[in-house]
Amino acid sequence: MARTAQLQSTSSERDASEQFFVKDGSSVKFWFYQRDDEEGYAISQTSAQALARKIRRHGGTVVDDEEDADVVLVKDDYAAKAYGLRYSGYPNSTYVEPTGFVTKCINKREYEHTPQPLQGMPGRPGGRIRHEFTGMEDEQLAVFLACRLPDKEQGGRTGNSIYQQLTLLAARYPEYSWARQHTWQSWRERYKKNSLRFDKLIEAALVINPTPLDQKGVDRRRRGARREASVEHDEDEEHDGDAHAANRAPSPQDNEDEDEDPPDVWDSDFERVIDQDEARVDAELRTSDASPSQGSQLEDDEVGGLESL
């Protein structure tokens, strides 16, 4: 008799320990997502039947209405994250979990929802110091733009390229270390939002240091340059005619492609930009024998082209 009572007591304790789908003294209510839609969240009928047996065996219940559920079970982790957004925007006590949640609870012998792992938040990191622009930085930016883009009418001051160049130079050379505190986007927005003031600073900088006659350091792109060059080339062909083309000696330039304009947005690989410029200078030097008088000009172009970077 005592042996039977002991076995019944042990069985009761074991049954009680198995009843862990309980919260605040009440059975946890589960609802299975089985809607016939294209979302891919649905649980198959076979899986739903197996899950229902496990849930009931460990103290939980299965409900027919989603509104009554404590836990909504969906197909997998992706579905849980996606459908869980429905319940994330307002206070509620409903959780969305993948089907594997039931097995995890059974293995741990505990009903528990695990917080999602922390992920990176877009935007400025918390606690990061925001560097305000200084008057000295504004003056240095004005001098830089005066050297690279002295003529506002030719464009470029509100584009991306010039400010990407600035931050690439800042990362490479100490002369531009003043530009390291801000991103190229910040420099661009700094000019755009204060363009009238900056244009006056640029004009003042040009009074002190006028643009050299050889255009040293100036960005050699300008609006309509390619179109004008094409028109001029067409006019030359019309005036020269076929006879001139037949009589002249072949030129090394005949097999060379026309130089492309510099890209609007620089590649992040600064070395590649320098290599391209050096290759251009080498090509010009190879053709200089045809025009000896241009030798000194090519040397100036070589120095100016590299320094413009």
Residue frames relative to the residue before (quaternion, step in Angstrom):
aa qw qx qy qz dx dy dz
M 1.0000 0.0000 0.0000 0.0000 0.00 0.00 0.00
A 0.6700 0.4805 -0.2830 0.4902 3.55 0.94 -0.96
R 0.6195 0.5475 -0.3356 0.4515 3.56 1.09 -0.78
T 0.6589 0.5107 -0.3037 0.4613 3.59 0.96 -0.85
A 0.6476 0.5176 -0.3131 0.4634 3.60 0.97 -0.86
Q 0.6448 0.5227 -0.3192 0.4574 3.57 1.02 -0.82
L 0.6536 0.5095 -0.3100 0.4660 3.58 0.98 -0.87
Q 0.6545 0.5088 -0.3181 0.4600 3.58 1.00 -0.83
S 0.6389 0.5243 -0.3217 0.4621 3.58 1.04 -0.80
T 0.6570 0.5063 -0.3052 0.4679 3.57 0.96 -0.88
S 0.6471 0.5193 -0.3111 0.4634 3.55 1.01 -0.84
S 0.6487 0.5187 -0.3164 0.4583 3.57 1.00 -0.81
E 0.6444 0.5125 -0.3179 0.4701 3.56 1.00 -0.85
R 0.6563 0.5046 -0.3125 0.4658 3.57 0.97 -0.87
D 0.6475 0.5128 -0.3204 0.4637 3.59 0.98 -0.82
A 0.6461 0.5216 -0.3195 0.4566 3.57 1.01 -0.81
S 0.6643 0.5040 -0.3026 0.4617 3.59 0.98 -0.79
E 0.6519 0.5086 -0.3128 0.4676 3.57 1.18 -0.50
Q 0.6400 0.5241 -0.3212 0.4610 3.58 1.23 -0.34
F 0.2083 0.8247 -0.5005 0.1614 3.59 0.48 1.17
F 0.5476 0.5564 -0.4326 0.4510 3.61 1.24 0.06
V 0.4333 0.6587 -0.4640 0.4038 3.51 0.72 1.21
K 0.0148 -0.7906 0.6118 -0.0193 3.57 -1.01 0.87
D 0.8422 -0.0389 -0.0362 0.5366 3.53 -0.78 1.13
G 0.7257 -0.4613 0.2311 0.4552 3.54 0.99 0.89
S 0.6908 0.4346 -0.2814 0.5048 3.58 1.24 -0.01
S 0.5792 -0.5921 0.4398 0.3471 3.53 -1.18 0.60
V 0.4325 -0.6796 0.5288 0.2672 3.58 -0.99 0.88
K 0.2637 -0.7882 0.5436 0.1170 3.56 -0.82 1.04
F 0.1557 -0.7945 0.5856 0.0404 3.57 -0.80 1.12
W 0.0797 -0.7627 0.6391 0.0599 3.55 -1.20 0.67
F 0.3014 -0.7719 0.5386 0.1522 3.57 -0.88 0.98
Y 0.3595 -0.7091 0.5654 0.2195 3.55 -0.89 0.95
Q 0.1415 0.7995 -0.5633 0.1528 3.59 -0.39 1.29
R 0.2843 0.7768 -0.5145 0.2258 3.56 1.12 0.60
D 0.4030 -0.6977 0.5408 0.2413 3.53 -1.09 0.74
D 0.3351 0.7261 -0.5303 0.2816 3.58 0.10 1.30
E 0.6047 -0.5885 0.4161 0.3389 3.55 -1.33 0.00
E 0.4422 0.7239 -0.4438 0.2888 3.58 1.22 0.06
G 0.3609 -0.7490 0.4862 0.2691 3.59 1.06 -0.65
Y 0.4748 0.6824 -0.4304 0.3515 3.58 1.21 0.45
A 0.5614 0.6869 -0.3592 0.2898 3.58 1.18 -0.56
I 0.3620 -0.6905 0.5908 0.2076 3.53 -1.26 0.69
S 0.4807 -0.6653 0.4806 0.3086 3.57 -0.95 0.81
Q 0.6404 -0.5417 0.3840 0.3861 3.55 -1.24 0.45
T 0.6348 0.5353 -0.3306 0.4485 3.58 1.02 -0.77
S 0.6678 0.4892 -0.2968 0.4761 3.58 0.94 -0.89
A 0.6349 0.5408 -0.3303 0.4419 3.56 1.00 -0.81
Q 0.6574 0.5080 -0.3179 0.4569 3.61 0.94 -0.81
A 0.6632 0.4947 -0.3065 0.4706 3.60 0.95 -0.85
L 0.6563 0.5080 -0.3124 0.4622 3.59 0.97 -0.84
A 0.6271 0.5512 -0.3382 0.4342 3.58 0.99 -0.81
R 0.6480 0.5149 -0.3230 0.4590 3.60 0.97 -0.82
K 0.6635 0.4991 -0.3071 0.4652 3.60 0.92 -0.86
I 0.6631 0.5151 -0.3138 0.4432 3.56 0.91 -0.91
R 0.6894 0.4726 -0.2910 0.4655 3.59 0.84 -0.92
R 0.6189 0.5595 -0.3406 0.4335 3.59 1.06 -0.76
H 0.7762 0.3208 -0.1652 0.5171 3.59 1.10 -0.65
G 0.7536 -0.4762 0.1989 0.4071 3.53 1.06 0.81
G 0.6051 0.5708 -0.3660 0.4173 3.60 1.21 -0.11
T 0.2781 -0.7315 0.5912 0.1950 3.54 -1.35 0.13
V 0.3207 -0.7191 0.5854 0.1932 3.54 -1.31 0.46
V 0.1559 -0.8081 0.5653 0.0553 3.58 -0.73 1.07
D 0.5116 -0.6705 0.4611 0.2758 3.54 -1.26 0.50
D 0.7434 0.3665 -0.2006 0.5223 3.58 1.15 -0.60
E 0.5049 -0.6680 0.4646 0.2880 3.55 -0.91 0.97
E 0.6253 0.5703 -0.3402 0.4099 3.59 1.01 -0.75
D 0.6860 0.4823 -0.2838 0.4650 3.60 1.17 -0.53
A 0.5707 0.6621 -0.3548 0.3316 3.58 1.25 -0.33
D 0.3515 -0.6672 0.6152 0.2298 3.49 -1.32 0.58
V 0.7870 0.1305 -0.0438 0.6014 3.56 1.13 -0.75
V 0.1759 -0.7461 0.6349 0.0961 3.55 -0.94 0.97
L 0.1824 -0.7929 0.5753 0.0839 3.57 -0.69 1.09
V 0.0611 -0.7871 0.6137 -0.0060 3.54 -0.90 1.05
K 0.7809 -0.4284 0.2162 0.3998 3.53 -1.34 0.27
D 0.8198 -0.0986 0.1377 0.5470 3.62 0.68 -1.06
D 0.7576 -0.3831 0.2738 0.4521 3.56 -1.34 -0.09
Y 0.6333 0.5329 -0.3370 0.4488 3.57 0.96 -0.82
A 0.6697 0.4946 -0.2973 0.4674 3.56 0.91 -0.93
A 0.6366 0.5354 -0.3309 0.4457 3.58 1.02 -0.78
K 0.6672 0.4896 -0.3027 0.4727 3.56 0.99 -0.82
A 0.6890 0.4887 -0.2833 0.4542 3.56 0.91 -0.92
Y 0.7355 0.4073 -0.2438 0.4834 3.58 0.75 -1.01
G 0.5693 0.6128 -0.3724 0.4021 3.56 1.20 -0.50
L 0.5354 0.6277 -0.4063 0.3928 3.57 1.20 -0.42
R 0.5629 0.6133 -0.3872 0.3965 3.56 1.14 -0.58
Y 0.7671 0.3598 -0.1731 0.5021 3.58 1.02 -0.82
S 0.5776 0.6370 -0.3639 0.3580 3.60 1.23 0.01
G 0.6823 0.5453 -0.2843 0.3953 3.58 1.18 -0.41
Y 0.7700 0.2057 -0.1500 0.5850 3.59 1.21 0.09
P 0.6187 -0.5584 0.3838 0.3976 3.62 -1.14 0.50
N 0.2469 0.7475 -0.5874 0.1877 3.55 -0.84 0.99
S 0.3951 -0.7226 0.5214 0.2234 3.55 -1.26 0.29
T 0.5065 0.6505 -0.4203 0.3789 3.60 1.22 0.31
Y 0.1817 -0.7761 0.5989 0.0771 3.54 -0.95 0.97
V 0.2187 -0.7318 0.6279 0.1496 3.53 -1.20 0.62
E 0.0255 0.8166 -0.5697 0.0896 3.56 -0.62 1.18
P 0.5054 -0.6133 0.4990 0.3457 3.58 -1.22 0.43
T 0.6823 -0.4963 0.3350 0.4194 3.58 -1.22 0.33
G 0.6085 0.5797 -0.3553 0.4091 3.60 1.10 -0.58
F 0.4873 0.6732 -0.4276 0.3557 3.58 1.24 -0.28
V 0.6342 0.5427 -0.3344 0.4375 3.60 0.99 -0.82
T 0.6736 0.4910 -0.2953 0.4669 3.58 0.88 -0.91
K 0.6300 0.5359 -0.3382 0.4490 3.60 0.99 -0.77
C 0.6602 0.5018 -0.3092 0.4655 3.56 0.94 -0.86
I 0.6454 0.5155 -0.3210 0.4634 3.57 0.98 -0.82
N 0.6651 0.5021 -0.3087 0.4585 3.59 0.91 -0.85
K 0.7130 0.4150 -0.2446 0.5095 3.58 1.05 -0.76
R 0.2917 -0.7700 0.5020 0.2646 3.57 1.32 -0.34
E 0.6560 0.4494 -0.3027 0.5254 3.53 1.03 0.87
Y 0.3256 -0.7102 0.5885 0.2078 3.55 -1.06 0.82
E 0.2535 0.7668 -0.5392 0.2390 3.58 -0.39 1.25
H 0.2631 -0.7417 0.5988 0.1486 3.54 -1.05 0.87
T 0.2825 -0.7765 0.5452 0.1410 3.57 -0.70 1.09
P 0.4646 -0.6773 0.4850 0.3003 3.61 -0.82 0.92
Q 0.5360 -0.6077 0.4764 0.3413 3.56 -1.14 0.63
P 0.5365 -0.6230 0.4484 0.3507 3.62 -1.03 0.71
L 0.5560 -0.6135 0.4502 0.3344 3.53 -1.15 0.69
Q 0.0965 -0.7772 0.6206 0.0379 3.54 -1.08 0.80
G 0.6491 -0.5304 0.3785 0.3925 3.52 -1.27 0.39
M 0.2873 -0.7426 0.5836 0.1593 3.54 -1.04 0.86
P 0.4392 -0.6904 0.4934 0.2951 3.62 -0.80 0.90
G 0.6570 0.4945 -0.3879 0.4164 3.53 -1.23 0.51
R 0.7414 -0.3990 0.2962 0.4510 3.53 -1.31 -0.08
P 0.4798 -0.6769 0.4669 0.3059 3.64 -0.77 0.96
G 0.5549 -0.6183 0.4451 0.3343 3.54 -1.07 0.74
G 0.7974 0.2778 -0.2191 0.4889 3.54 -0.96 0.88
R 0.5154 0.6379 -0.4279 0.3800 3.58 1.24 -0.15
I 0.4279 -0.7114 0.5005 0.2457 3.55 -0.91 0.94
R 0.2845 -0.7409 0.5856 0.1650 3.55 -0.89 0.94
H 0.2701 -0.7743 0.5563 0.1346 3.54 -0.70 1.11
E 0.2822 -0.7582 0.5678 0.1519 3.53 -0.61 1.15
F 0.5202 -0.6224 0.4792 0.3352 3.56 -1.15 0.60
T 0.2612 -0.7607 0.5778 0.1388 3.54 -1.08 0.78
G 0.6522 -0.5125 0.3843 0.4053 3.54 -1.28 0.33
M 0.6303 0.5362 -0.3318 0.4530 3.57 1.06 -0.73
E 0.6403 0.5151 -0.3214 0.4705 3.58 1.01 -0.79
D 0.6272 0.5290 -0.3382 0.4609 3.59 1.01 -0.75
E 0.6598 0.5038 -0.3086 0.4644 3.58 0.94 -0.87
Q 0.6677 0.4980 -0.3065 0.4606 3.58 0.96 -0.83
L 0.6229 0.5166 -0.3410 0.4784 3.58 1.07 -0.69
A 0.6386 0.5272 -0.3301 0.4532 3.59 0.98 -0.82
V 0.6478 0.5025 -0.3196 0.4751 3.61 0.96 -0.81
F 0.6396 0.5286 -0.3245 0.4542 3.58 0.97 -0.84
L 0.6887 0.4637 -0.2821 0.4808 3.59 0.87 -0.92
A 0.6130 0.5450 -0.3535 0.4497 3.59 1.06 -0.65
C 0.6711 0.4847 -0.2900 0.4802 3.57 1.05 -0.74
R 0.7675 0.3928 -0.1999 0.4656 3.57 0.86 -0.95
L 0.8068 0.0993 -0.0207 0.5820 3.59 0.99 -0.82
P 0.0250 -0.8593 0.5107 0.0115 3.60 0.56 1.10
D 0.7358 0.3675 -0.2111 0.5282 3.59 1.11 -0.65
K 0.3331 -0.7765 0.5001 0.1898 3.57 -0.32 1.22
E 0.6136 0.5872 -0.3468 0.3980 3.59 1.07 -0.73
Q 0.6520 0.5159 -0.3179 0.4557 3.59 1.17 -0.48
G 0.5175 -0.6862 0.3887 0.3319 3.60 1.29 0.04
G 0.5605 0.6475 -0.4375 0.2742 3.52 -1.38 -0.09
R 0.6186 0.5956 -0.3542 0.3703 3.58 1.09 -0.55
T 0.7412 0.3405 -0.2274 0.5320 3.60 1.14 -0.40
G 0.4855 0.6585 -0.4389 0.3716 3.58 1.23 0.29
N 0.6254 -0.5464 0.4093 0.3778 3.54 -1.31 -0.09
S 0.6307 0.6264 -0.3365 0.3109 3.52 0.89 -1.04
I 0.6904 0.5042 -0.3081 0.4173 3.59 0.75 -1.00
Y 0.6957 0.4566 -0.2761 0.4808 3.59 1.02 -0.72
Q 0.5839 0.5282 -0.3681 0.4946 3.57 1.19 -0.44
Q 0.6151 0.5329 -0.3396 0.4715 3.56 1.03 -0.74
L 0.6488 0.5438 -0.3146 0.4293 3.56 0.93 -0.95
T 0.7131 0.4405 -0.2744 0.4713 3.61 0.81 -0.93
L 0.6046 0.5303 -0.3591 0.4735 3.61 1.13 -0.51
L 0.6420 0.5016 -0.3129 0.4882 3.55 1.01 -0.78
A 0.6395 0.5377 -0.3228 0.4446 3.58 0.99 -0.82
A 0.6688 0.4970 -0.3006 0.4640 3.57 1.02 -0.78
R 0.7460 0.4318 -0.2144 0.4595 3.58 1.13 -0.60
Y 0.8261 0.2163 -0.0674 0.5160 3.57 0.88 -0.92
P 0.5119 -0.6730 0.4387 0.3042 3.60 -0.92 0.86
E 0.5629 0.6150 -0.3942 0.3866 3.61 1.12 -0.50
Y 0.7462 0.3567 -0.1975 0.5263 3.55 1.20 -0.52
S 0.2922 0.7929 -0.4957 0.2007 3.59 1.19 0.35
W 0.5549 0.6238 -0.3893 0.3891 3.58 1.18 -0.48
A 0.6920 0.4857 -0.2754 0.4576 3.60 1.19 -0.49
R 0.4950 0.7112 -0.4017 0.2962 3.61 1.23 -0.01
Q 0.6050 0.6045 -0.3585 0.3742 3.60 1.14 -0.39
H 0.7793 0.2897 -0.1391 0.5380 3.59 1.21 -0.37
T 0.5122 -0.6209 0.4969 0.3244 3.55 -1.23 0.49
W 0.6399 -0.5209 0.3767 0.4211 3.57 -1.23 0.30
Q 0.6038 0.5537 -0.3619 0.4448 3.58 1.10 -0.63
S 0.6505 0.5161 -0.3154 0.4594 3.58 1.03 -0.81
W 0.6335 0.5189 -0.3317 0.4684 3.58 1.00 -0.78
R 0.6527 0.5192 -0.3162 0.4521 3.57 0.94 -0.88
E 0.6807 0.4766 -0.2895 0.4751 3.57 0.89 -0.93
R 0.5897 0.5732 -0.3668 0.4349 3.58 1.11 -0.67
Y 0.6833 0.4588 -0.2902 0.4883 3.58 0.93 -0.86
K 0.6684 0.5319 -0.3222 0.4080 3.59 0.79 -1.02
K 0.7243 0.4472 -0.2516 0.4606 3.58 0.90 -0.90
N 0.7688 0.2606 -0.1468 0.5653 3.59 1.25 -0.31
S 0.1738 0.8547 -0.4803 0.0925 3.56 1.18 0.60
L 0.6364 0.5351 -0.3498 0.4316 3.63 0.93 -0.76
R 0.6780 0.4759 -0.2937 0.4771 3.57 0.92 -0.88
F 0.6616 0.5039 -0.3135 0.4585 3.58 0.96 -0.84
D 0.6310 0.5377 -0.3486 0.4372 3.60 0.96 -0.76
K 0.6381 0.5048 -0.3263 0.4812 3.59 1.08 -0.68
L 0.6374 0.5126 -0.3241 0.4753 3.58 1.02 -0.75
I 0.6410 0.5194 -0.3220 0.4644 3.58 1.02 -0.79
E 0.6431 0.5123 -0.3239 0.4680 3.58 0.97 -0.82
A 0.6480 0.5071 -0.3193 0.4702 3.58 0.99 -0.78
A 0.6410 0.5210 -0.3224 0.4623 3.59 1.03 -0.77
L 0.6622 0.5057 -0.3061 0.4604 3.58 1.05 -0.75
V 0.5851 0.5524 -0.3743 0.4608 3.59 1.17 -0.48
I 0.6872 0.4645 -0.2735 0.4870 3.56 1.00 -0.85
N 0.7976 0.0835 -0.0104 0.5973 3.57 0.94 -0.90
P 0.1756 -0.8161 0.5422 0.0959 3.61 0.12 1.25
T 0.6106 -0.5508 0.4234 0.3802 3.55 -1.24 0.50
P 0.4704 -0.6833 0.4710 0.3001 3.64 -0.77 0.94
L 0.6106 -0.5716 0.4054 0.3688 3.56 -1.18 0.58
D 0.7004 0.4516 -0.2734 0.4803 3.57 1.08 -0.68
Q 0.4644 -0.7225 0.4145 0.3008 3.60 1.32 0.27
K 0.1836 0.8108 -0.5325 0.1594 3.59 1.12 0.63
G 0.8417 0.1939 -0.1698 0.4744 3.53 -0.92 1.03
V 0.5728 0.6124 -0.3868 0.3839 3.60 1.20 -0.34
D 0.4808 -0.6290 0.5307 0.3026 3.55 -1.06 0.83
R 0.2974 -0.8197 0.4707 0.1347 3.55 -0.46 1.23
R 0.5040 0.5981 -0.4604 0.4199 3.55 1.14 0.42
R 0.0862 0.7774 -0.6225 0.0266 3.55 -1.15 0.60
R 0.6426 -0.5492 0.3721 0.3835 3.53 -1.19 0.54
G 0.8445 0.1895 -0.1541 0.4766 3.55 -0.97 0.94
A 0.3997 0.7424 -0.4740 0.2537 3.61 1.23 0.01
R 0.6716 0.4906 -0.3070 0.4626 3.59 0.86 -0.88
R 0.6556 0.5138 -0.3200 0.4514 3.59 0.94 -0.84
E 0.6618 0.5038 -0.3076 0.4622 3.60 0.95 -0.86
A 0.6415 0.5220 -0.3278 0.4567 3.56 1.00 -0.82
S 0.6489 0.5225 -0.3197 0.4514 3.58 1.01 -0.78
V 0.6534 0.5094 -0.3127 0.4644 3.58 0.99 -0.86
E 0.6523 0.5171 -0.3097 0.4596 3.56 0.95 -0.90
H 0.6395 0.5279 -0.3203 0.4580 3.57 1.00 -0.81
D 0.6543 0.5102 -0.3127 0.4624 3.59 0.98 -0.84
E 0.6544 0.5138 -0.3188 0.4541 3.59 0.98 -0.81
D 0.6241 0.5375 -0.3375 0.4558 3.57 1.02 -0.78
E 0.6587 0.5119 -0.3155 0.4523 3.55 0.93 -0.83
E 0.6414 0.5273 -0.3312 0.4481 3.58 1.01 -0.77
H 0.6988 0.4693 -0.2785 0.4625 3.61 0.94 -0.86
D 0.6800 0.5116 -0.2995 0.4315 3.59 0.91 -0.85
G 0.2389 -0.8060 0.5071 0.1901 3.59 0.94 -0.86
D 0.6860 -0.4983 0.3525 0.3960 3.50 -1.36 0.16
A 0.5959 0.5895 -0.3767 0.3943 3.61 1.06 -0.65
H 0.6538 0.5082 -0.3154 0.4635 3.55 0.92 -0.86
A 0.6512 0.5189 -0.3186 0.4531 3.59 0.97 -0.84
A 0.6704 0.4993 -0.3052 0.4563 3.62 1.06 -0.72
N 0.7233 0.4689 -0.2500 0.4410 3.59 1.02 -0.79
R 0.6456 0.5457 -0.3519 0.4019 3.60 1.00 -0.65
A 0.5325 -0.6241 0.4750 0.3183 3.54 -1.22 0.61
P 0.5888 -0.5699 0.4208 0.3891 3.60 -1.10 0.60
S 0.2386 -0.7727 0.5766 0.1161 3.56 -1.00 0.83
P 0.5821 -0.5897 0.4193 0.3709 3.59 -1.06 0.63
Q 0.6289 0.5609 -0.3504 0.4089 3.56 1.11 -0.58
D 0.5019 0.6768 -0.4313 0.3226 3.61 1.20 -0.35
N 0.7512 0.3864 -0.2065 0.4937 3.58 1.04 -0.70
E 0.6005 0.5541 -0.3677 0.4440 3.55 1.25 0.18
D 0.4481 -0.6735 0.5205 0.2732 3.53 -1.04 0.80
E 0.5632 -0.5811 0.4585 0.3674 3.54 -1.19 0.56
D 0.5395 -0.6296 0.4492 0.3329 3.56 -0.97 0.89
E 0.3851 -0.7091 0.5430 0.2323 3.52 -0.97 0.87
D 0.5510 -0.5745 0.4743 0.3761 3.54 -1.18 0.51
P 0.5790 -0.5573 0.4391 0.4017 3.61 -1.11 0.49
P 0.5591 -0.6206 0.4199 0.3549 3.60 -1.00 0.71
D 0.5573 -0.6087 0.4477 0.3442 3.53 -1.15 0.64
V 0.7751 0.1895 -0.1014 0.5941 3.55 1.09 -0.71
W 0.3762 -0.7455 0.5051 0.2181 3.55 -0.62 1.11
D 0.5001 -0.6083 0.5267 0.3200 3.49 -1.26 0.60
S 0.5588 -0.6243 0.4246 0.3432 3.55 -1.09 0.64
D 0.6111 0.5275 -0.3566 0.4702 3.58 1.22 -0.30
F 0.2689 -0.8086 0.5047 0.1385 3.57 -0.08 1.30
E 0.6089 0.5679 -0.3576 0.4229 3.60 1.03 -0.71
R 0.6330 0.5435 -0.3412 0.4329 3.58 0.99 -0.76
V 0.6334 0.5294 -0.3342 0.4548 3.57 1.02 -0.78
I 0.6570 0.5027 -0.3086 0.4695 3.58 0.94 -0.88
D 0.6460 0.5244 -0.3249 0.4497 3.61 0.93 -0.87
Q 0.6448 0.5186 -0.3271 0.4564 3.57 0.97 -0.80
D 0.6658 0.4986 -0.3112 0.4596 3.56 0.94 -0.84
E 0.6471 0.5107 -0.3225 0.4652 3.59 1.00 -0.80
A 0.6290 0.5277 -0.3360 0.4615 3.59 1.02 -0.74
R 0.6344 0.5271 -0.3330 0.4570 3.58 1.03 -0.77
V 0.6570 0.5086 -0.3110 0.4614 3.57 0.96 -0.88
D 0.6295 0.5335 -0.3331 0.4561 3.61 0.99 -0.82
A 0.6496 0.5173 -0.3241 0.4531 3.59 0.96 -0.82
E 0.6510 0.5091 -0.3188 0.4642 3.57 1.02 -0.78
L 0.6503 0.5203 -0.3173 0.4535 3.57 1.02 -0.81
R 0.6364 0.5395 -0.3355 0.4374 3.60 1.05 -0.71
T 0.7270 0.4157 -0.2387 0.4916 3.58 1.11 -0.61
S 0.4719 0.7152 -0.4219 0.2962 3.58 1.28 -0.08
D 0.5360 0.6359 -0.4126 0.3716 3.63 1.17 -0.42
A 0.6260 0.5500 -0.3451 0.4318 3.58 1.08 -0.61
S 0.7780 0.1595 -0.0942 0.6004 3.60 1.22 -0.49
P 0.1925 -0.8321 0.5071 0.1154 3.63 0.30 1.25
S 0.6383 0.5619 -0.3464 0.3961 3.59 0.99 -0.70
Q 0.6534 0.5240 -0.3131 0.4477 3.57 1.25 -0.31
G 0.3778 0.7682 -0.4643 0.2271 3.59 1.23 0.01
S 0.6957 0.4659 -0.2954 0.4602 3.56 0.79 -0.97
Q 0.6274 0.5414 -0.3428 0.4424 3.57 1.07 -0.74
L 0.6406 0.5197 -0.3321 0.4574 3.60 1.04 -0.77
E 0.6219 0.5286 -0.3539 0.4567 3.57 1.00 -0.72
D 0.6436 0.5080 -0.3244 0.4717 3.59 0.97 -0.84
D 0.6447 0.5247 -0.3222 0.4530 3.59 0.99 -0.86
E 0.6359 0.5416 -0.3350 0.4360 3.56 0.99 -0.83
V 0.6831 0.4659 -0.2872 0.4835 3.57 0.86 -0.96
G 0.6791 0.5004 -0.3014 0.4446 3.57 0.87 -0.91
G 0.6461 0.5370 -0.3294 0.4309 3.57 1.01 -0.79
L 0.6960 0.4534 -0.2824 0.4798 3.58 0.91 -0.88
E 0.6696 0.4932 -0.3222 0.4523 3.58 0.95 -0.75
S 0.5853 0.5855 -0.3779 0.4145 3.57 1.15 -0.49
L 0.5965 0.5450 -0.3639 0.4633 3.54 1.26 -0.34
